[in-house]
Amino acid sequence: MTDSAKYIKIVEWSEEDQSFVGCCPGIIGPCSHGNDEVEVYRELCEIVDEWLTMAHQENKALPRPTIGRNVAELLSAV
């Protein structure tokens, strides 16, 4: 499993921006925007991979992974 796979990535429609917006909680806030949901997700994955690579190169500790924390279950309860 890659480091990137340890973090949940979210792409959602933004009424305010009138586009899809991608973020990775714990890693980076809204950072990818566009009209194609799949393309926004692809860009988001690339951004997260780059962020994690830079963190490794700078010997920075990685944030706690967000997978396995029942995030989907918590979101469905909202």
For each residue, the residues with C-beta under 8 A, 3 or more apart:
1: 5 6
2: 5 6 49
3: 6 7 52 56 62
4: 7 45 48 49 52
5: 1 2 67
6: 1 2 3 65 66 67
7: 3 4 24 25 26 27 48 63 65 66 67
8: 24 25 66 67 71
9: 22 23 24 41 44 45 48
10: 22 23 24 25
11: 20 21 22 32 37 40 41 44
12: 20 21
13: 19 20 21
14: 17 18 19 20 21 33
15: 18
16:
17: 14 21 33
18: 14 15
19: 13 14 33 34 35 40
20: 11 12 13 14 33 34 35 36 37 40
21: 11 12 13 14 17 30 32 33 40
22: 9 10 11 30 31 32 33 40 41 43 44 47
23: 9 10 28 29 30 31 32 44
24: 7 8 9 10 27 28 31 44 47 48
25: 7 8 10 66
26: 7 63 64 65 66
27: 7 24 48 51 52 63
28: 23 24 31 47 48 51
29: 23
30: 21 22 23 33
31: 22 23 24 28 44 47
32: 11 21 22 23 40 41 43 44 47
33: 14 17 19 20 21 22 30 40
34: 19 20 39 40 43
35: 19 20
36: 20 39 40
37: 11 20 40 41
38: 41 42
39: 34 36 42 43
40: 11 19 20 21 22 32 33 34 36 37 43 44
41: 9 11 22 32 37 38 44 45
42: 38 39 45 46
43: 22 32 34 39 40 46 47
44: 9 11 22 23 24 31 32 40 41 47 48
45: 4 9 41 42 48 49
46: 42 43 49 50
47: 22 24 28 31 32 43 44 50 51
48: 4 7 9 24 27 28 44 45 51 52
49: 2 4 45 46 52 53
50: 46 47 53 54
51: 27 28 47 48 54 55
52: 3 4 27 48 49 55 56 62
53: 49 50 56 57
54: 50 51 57 58
55: 51 52 58 60 61 62
56: 3 52 53 59 60
57: 53 54
58: 54 55
59: 56
60: 55 56
61: 55
62: 3 52 55 65
63: 7 26 27
64: 26
65: 6 7 26 62 68 69
66: 6 7 8 25 26 69 71
67: 5 6 7 8 71
68: 65
69: 65 66
70: 73 74
71: 8 66 67 74 75
72: 75 76
73: 70 76 77
74: 70 71 77 78
75: 71 72 78
76: 72 73
77: 73 74
78: 74 75
